[in-house]
Amino acid sequence: MQSVKCKMKKVEEVKRPLQGDLTVPGDKSIGHRAVIFTSAAHGKSRIFNLSGGEDNLRTVQAFKDLGVNIQVEGEALCVEGKGWDGLCPSAKVIDCGNSGTTMRLLSGVLAGRPFGTTLDGDASLRRRPMQRVIDPLGRMGAQILSQNGKGLAPLEIRGGKLRGIRYLLPIASAQVKSAIILAGLQAEGVTVVQEPQQSRDHTEIMAQAFGVKLKVEGACSVVLEGRQRLCAREVRVPGDLSSAAFFLVAAATIPGSDVIIREVGCNPTRAGVIQVLKRMGAAIELMRQREEAGELVADLRIIGKRLQGVEMGPEMVARTIDEYPVLAVAAALAEGVTTISGAKELRYKESDRIATMASELRKLGVQAEEREDGMKIEGRKRLRGGCVSSYGDHRVAMALAVAGLSAEGGVEIDDSACADISFPRFFDLLEGIRAS
């Protein structure tokens, strides 16, 4: 897989409201899980609308390395699964690139396989904490060695002979929960995963679609029996709400804009960006609501108007974790003060997103105070233009592009190519709604 090269990008200020009707790539979180479950199922499955971004492609390549036959046939990705036992040792180190989801979820899969595998990634992924998956998987019986014993990649995993456990996550995390569920499906006995608050439930929904019997007790506890067989099926991946969020904020912050985003996954456990924007006064309508494979899907229409600052507390973190960079831009263009708290997890993403967004917003004339677990942002009607840095973080790059639409003279982003990791056509679509 080719490495992404840095590329400067100028985003000009818009002089009129945004207009357009668009679709976004398939949901990356659901895409990862679709590849995992189809690879571990018995029989031939087809996946439609898998994102062409690098993160999902890393997961596809990982399962190819593990011996799964995966081919593109027309508009579908066809996966010939042979069950958990059909996974074979990889002849090489599995490169997860920049994808923390690939590494953490794959750790859960490999924890149950009776062979050794090494998972590695790029410099950014090597800095991200993996002890949070090492601990529970180790308790289940897997042997996982990390770089210098500090809980960082590369990870050497030797799995097999797992036993179910009861585990309480210190903080809500869909990735850690999913790793434990994937290991639990291969373990002897019962596995129970509890969270302090509910995180994304894509894994639970997809597991049931593949024939897994599990129970969700309350909102924060998942119970499942081990040694369950997965049955092949067709999966249609809805549009990615995290990708749609950039266009939601772009339209919401430019009065008079009218943008429709089609076929977006609106799972309530991750729809915090919609809730926050509505609290800020945004006009968002969910049209043609329906369900596909257990996931809520809708067309989103947003009409731009003046926003108001709000408080975003710890209760929003699990449902909004990926959208904080672009919501910081919304806050910068809202009237009054917005405070973000309880979001220390942002410091351990592709970049320290608290430090990076506070720094870059200040370059654009915004009073942005960095706090240990969040930010305080004083909004203004118009931003100051200038040169900004993405720190190689795809969500920061795209958030700053949205800011550029409302910045005097626009912004110049030092590295826009990193957006290709999750959203290869982002800048084309952004240009499309400003030119409509």
N, C-alpha and C positions, 0 to 999 in steps of 0.2 A: 504494500500500500504506500503510495507516495506521500511524502511529508508535505505539510502545508507551508508555503512560503509567505513571508510578510508582504503586505501590499498596502500602500497608502491609499486612502479614500477620502474624497471631498464630498460632503453632504451639504447641499445648498439650502438656505432658508426658504420656506414656502411663502408665497405671496397671496394664496387663496386657500379656501377649505379643501380638504382631501375628499376625493370621491372614488368609489370603486367597489368591485365585487370580486372576491378572490378566494382561493383555497390555500391552505398551508400544508407542509409535509405531514406525513403520518406521525402520530404520537410516538415520540422516542421511547418513553417509558413502557408503553404497551408493546412497541416493536421489539424491544429487548426480550420481553417475556414471551412474545409470540414465537420467536426463534428458539428460545430455551424449551418451551413446552412442546413444540412440534418436533424438536430434535430428540426429546426424551419419550415421545409417544410411540405407540406401535402403529405403523402404517404411514401412508402418504398424505401429508397435509399441504394446504396451499395458503399462502399469506398474501393479501392484497394491500397495497398502499403502504408498504414498509418505507420508512424514510431513507433517502439516499445519502443522508449525512454520514460522516465518518464513524460516529459512535455506534450506530446500529450495524454498520458494516464490520466493525471490530468483533461484535458478537457473532455475526454470520461466519466470519473467518475462523473464529475460535472453535466453533462446532465442526467446521470443515477439518480443522486440525485434529479434532477428536474423532474423525472418521465418519462423520455424517455426510450423506450425499445431498447436497443442496444445489439446485439449478434454477435459473430464471427460465420460465416458460410463459411467453406472452407477457401479460401484465402481472403475473403471479410469481412468487418465489415458492418453488416446490421443495418440500423437505421430506425425505424418506427416513422416518425414525424407526429405530429397532429397539426401543425401550432403553431404560437406564443401562442395562447390561450391554447394549449395543455400542456404547461409548468406548473408545479405544485410547490407549496412551498416545499423546502427541509426540512426534519425532523431534519437536523443537519447543523452545520457550514460546508460550502464547503471549502475543503482544496486544495489550488492551488499549494501547494508544493513550488517549486523554480521557477514556471512559471509566469513571468510578463505578458506574452501574454494572458494566461488563465485569470488572474485577470482583466486586462484592457478590454479585449474584452467581457468577461462575464459581466462586469459592464455595458457595453452598452446594452447587452441583457436584463439584469435584471432591468435596468432603465425604461423599458417599461412594466414591469409586475406588476400587482396590488397586490403585496404581499411583505413581508419583507424577506431579505436573508442576511446572514453574510458571507463574503469572508475573508479567512485568508491564511497564507502561512508560510514558514519556516523563520528562523531568517534573512536570506539574503533578502528574499522578503519583510519582514517587514521593511527593511531599504530603500526600493526603492520608489521613489516619485510617489504618486497617485493623487496629487492635480491636475495634468494636465488633468486627466479624470473627476475628481470631479467637476471642474469648469464648463465645457461645459454641462455635464449631469445635473448639478444643474440648469443651465439656461433653460434647456429644461423642467424642472419640477420635476425631481427626487430628493428625499431626501437622501443624502449620508453623513453618519457620519464616521469620521476617528478617529484613535487612538489619543486621547488627542487633537483632532482638528488640528493636524500637517500634515495632508495629507498623513498619513502612514497607512498601514494595521494593524489590521483588519478593513474592511469596512462594515458598516451596511447600506444596500441599501433598500429603500422602493420606488418602482417605480409606474408607471401608469400615464395616462392622460398627456402624453408628447405633446409638441408643437414644430414644426420645428423652427430652428434658422439659422442665418448666423453666422459662426464662423471662425475667422482667427487664425490658430495655431501660437503661438509665435515661435516655432521651428518645423521643419518637423518631423512627427512621424507617421508611419504607424499604430501603435497600438492605438494612440489617435484618428486618423482619422477614423479607423475602428470602435472604440467604438461609435463615433458619428453617423456613417452610420448605425450601427446596431440599435441604438436608434431611428434614423430618420425613419427607415423602419416601426417603430411602432407608430410614432407620427402623429399628425394632421398637415397638411400643408406641406410646402416645407422646406427642410434642405439643406443648402449650407455649404460645408467645403472647406476652402482655406488654402494652405500651402505656406511658403516662397520659398520652392523648393520641387520638387516632391519626395515623399517617395514611398515605395513599393505599388504596386497597386493590390495585390492579392485579396483584398476584393472586389474591383470594378469588377474585372474579374469574380470572382466566383458568385457575386450577379447577374450579367447578365446571367451567365450560369443557374441560378436557376429561371430565368424569370423576374428579377427585371429590371425596366426601370429607367435608370439613365443617366445623361450626364456628360461627362468630358470636361470642358471648358478650353482651353489652356492645360497646363500640370499639373496645380496645383489647380484646382477647381473642386469639385464634387457636382452635383445638383441632388436631388432626391425627389420624392413625397412620402409621408408617407402612411401607411396602405396598403402596398403591400403584396400580397400573393406569397409564394415561392412554386415551384413545384418540387417534388422529381426527382432525376436523379442519374446516375452513375458517380462517380468521380474516376479518376486514378491520384494519387499523384505522380508527377515526383520526381526524386532523388534530394536531398537537396544540393544546391550549397554551402551553408555554411559548410556542412560536406565535400563536395568534395574539398573545399579550402585547407584543411590540406594536401591532397595528391597532389594538384596542386603545393603548395609551396614546399613540400618534393621533388617532381621530378624536379621542376624548379631550386632548389638550389644545386642539385647534378649533375654535368655535365655528359652527356652521358645517363642519365636516359630516359626511354621511357614508359610512363604509359597512359592507356586509362581508362576513367571513363564513364560508360554507363548511358544513359537515365537521364541526369541531367537537371533540370529546369534552363533555362538561361534567365529569365525575365529581360529585360533591366533595370528596376528600381532597381534591386539588383545585377547586374552583375559587380559592381565596382571592385571586386577582379580580374576578368579577365582583365579589362582595366588597372588596376594598374600593374599587372604582365607583361602585354604586353609592357607597357611603360618602365618597368625595363629591357626589352629585352628578356622576356620569349617567347618561341616558343609554342603557344597554337593554336590548330586547332579545330573548331567546325564542327563535322561531322554528317551526317544524320539529318540535322536540320528539325524539323517538329513542328506542333502545336497540343496540346492536351488540350481541354476545354479552349481555349484562351491563354494558356501558351506556350511559346517557349521552346522546349526540344531539346537537342543535345547530342551526344557522344563527350566527350572532350579528346583530345590527347595532351599531353605535353611532350616536349623533353628538358632535362636539359642542361643549359649552364650558363656561368658567367653572373650574373645580375649587373645592375647599379642602384645606388641610385637615388631617385626621390623626388619631392615635392608632398605631398598629402594635398590639401587645403580643405576648408569648403565645396566646391562643391561636394566632394566625400563622405561626411559623410552619407547621407541618403542611398546611394547605397552600402555602404561598412561597415556599423556600426558593424556587427557581425564578420567581418573578420580581424579587426585591430590587435588582438593578434597574429595571424599567419603571417600577413603581417609585423609585427614588427620583426618576426624571419627572413622573407625574407630580410628585410632591414639590419639585423645584418650580413647576409651572402653576401650582395651585395657590389660591389666596390664603394667607395665614401660615401656620406652623404645622408640620407633620413630624411626629415622633415614632421611631421604630425601636422596639425593645424586645429582649428575650431571643434575639436572633444571632447569638454568638457563632452558631453553626456556619454562618456566612463567611467566617474567617478561614474556613477549611475547604473552600470550593476551588475551582480552577485558578482563582486568585483570591486574595483576601478582599472579598467584595464590599465589606464595610469601609476599609481603608481606600480602596481604589475608587469607589463611587464618590466618597466624600472628597477625595483629592481632585477628581476630574470635574465635579460640579463646582468646586471653588474656582477652578480655572475659567468656568463659564459665568462667574459673577454671583454665584449662589452662596449664601451663608449656610454652610453645611458643617455641623459639629459632629465629629467622630466620637462615638462612645464605645465602651468595651463590648456591649451586646447589641449595638444598633447605631442610630443616627438621629440628630435633630436637624430638620431642614426648613428654612424659611423661604417660602415661595416668592416668585416674582413673575410679572406678566411676560417678560421677554428675557432670553438669556444673552449673554455676551458671546460672540463667536471666538474661535481660536483653535489651536492645535491641542488634541487630546490623545491620551494613550489608552489602549485596550488591555494592556498587560498580557496579551495573548489569550484573553478570556472571551469566548464567543458571546456570552450574554452581556458582558460589559461593552463589547464592540457594538452590538445591535442596539443596546440602550442609548449609547452615545450618539448613534445615528439618528434615533428618534429625537434626542435633544437638539441635534443639528437643525431639524425642521423649524424650530422656534428660536434659533440663535441668530443674532445679527451678523450677516455675512456667512452663516453656516459654520460647520466645524470640519477640521481635517483630522481623520483618525489614522494613527501611525501604523496600525496593523488591522486591516479589515478582513484579511483572508481567513483568520481564525473562525469567522462566522460559518465557514463551510463545514465545520465539525458537526453542527446540528442543523444548519439551514442554508444549503448551497445557493438558493435563488432569492435570498432575503433582499439584497439590494435591488435586484430587478423588480421585485414586487413593490418595494417601497417607492421606486421611481414610477411604477405604473399607477399608483393611487394619487400621486402628486400631479401626474400629467393628464389625468382623466378629464 
